[in-house]
Amino acid sequence: SLPGVIVSRVSVHDADLNPAFIFSFTKDSNPGAKFAIDQNTGRVVLIKTLDFEEASEYKLFVQISDSVYHTEGSLTISVLDVNDNPPVFSQDFYQ
């Protein structure tokens, strides 16, 4: 997928009905800065293209806070393999 695509959305339910949540990645949990999270909505967006040969899975750790309490959770993103390399042959013609 191209940068800008929403890959996931983190949601939360708060028993004390405070609707103002702040979403963020924990420190060092977004290797290569491939993803961004909207601090108000929890939408996780791709900001750099992914390559299956580089990594087939990303495990991101998300911190959620309502300014009084905070919690953390993990989000696993699996990368699908797409044939992005043309075939290579050792000779021009085969019979």
Helices and strands as residue ranges (DSSP letters): E 6-9, E 22-25, G 31-33, E 35-37, E 43-46, E 57-65, E 70-78
